[in-house]
């Protein structure tokens, strides 16, 4: 019989995440061996589904569910927990850990595991973008196009992304966009437009300096012009873009239309070309376990 307050944690592990050969299952088991915690490991298979994760959650009835992987894994687990009141924990294990970085969750495995036991829960909003869940950042234009190129080239890591970005910079004509938000319509020309729950990409590059995950609003960040130097400093120096070349709209809903089809991504997943993007806020959608000072 379980004690009344026995903690039960389900770890959803993407064994293919990132480039590390770290054995997360063994590391997790060793950490909890002397703690009054019941743990269960669920390895994501190649063709895993939200329904499969939900079924495991229903069977195990955990106190919290922990995504072990990058932003894609976090998104998948988040979709399984939305409005469930079961907190989401994160062990950063991917090549991109943007949300973990945003929330101050350490890349050090032991510190991240400690957060699961000693941290606090934080309610965050999410966005519904073209009927898909976004927990972090979505964009159209240059970055989405660079992601497409990056996945099909031999050079990986930050340098690979920089090379892909510079390649598409010369192939990425200004987008002509109509934005409808807060009852107003704006006609703009831009190289890239970001729908931002959060403030920064996984690299640490700050794209949305006014973003908050718990204010019930998201930002539409319009980057009118991007230079090679700005791509470099955003990739390696974590600097902000030139404020004079950015326009930010804060809102809870968005309708965006482009004259021509443009490249589109959500949370690091390239989704092809679109002419329309519609987004709405999902307030208080998820509880996430974060360090106490986050």
KAZIJO-V680722 format. One record per backbone hydrogen bond with DSSP energy under -1.0 kcal/mol. NH is the residue of the N-H (numbers start at 1). CO is the residue of the C=O. Records with the same first field share a line. If there is no record, write none. Layout:
BEGIN
NH=CO  CO
END
This chain:
BEGIN
6=3
9=38
10=64
11=40
12=66
13=42
14=68
17=14
24=22
27=23
28=24
29=25
30=26
31=27
32=28
35=32
37=35
38=7
40=9
42=11
44=13
48=45
53=49
54=50
55=51
56=52
57=53
58=54
59=55
60=56
61=57
63=8
64=8
65=87
66=10
67=89
68=12
69=91
71=96
74=70
75=71
76=72
77=73
78=74
79=75
81=78
82=78
83=285
84=81
88=287
89=65
91=67
93=69
101=97
102=98
103=99
104=101
105=100
112=108
113=109
114=110
115=111
118=114
119=115
120=290
122=288
124=286
125=213
126=282
127=134
128=280
129=132
130=278
132=129
134=127
138=195
139=265
140=193
141=263
142=191
145=141
146=142
147=143
148=144
149=145
150=146
151=147
152=149
153=150
160=156
161=157
162=158
163=159
164=160
165=161
166=162
167=163
168=164
169=165
175=190
177=188
178=257
179=186
180=255
181=184
184=181
186=179
188=177
190=175
191=223
192=223
193=140
194=221
195=138
196=219
197=136
198=136
201=205
204=201
207=199
208=199
211=208
218=251
219=196
220=249
221=194
222=247
223=192
224=245
231=227
232=228
233=229
234=230
235=231
236=232
237=233
239=233
245=242
246=243
247=222
249=220
251=218
254=279
255=180
256=277
257=178
258=275
259=176
262=274
264=272
265=139
266=269
267=137
269=266
271=264
274=262
277=256
279=254
280=128
281=252
282=126
286=124
288=122
289=88
290=120
294=291
END
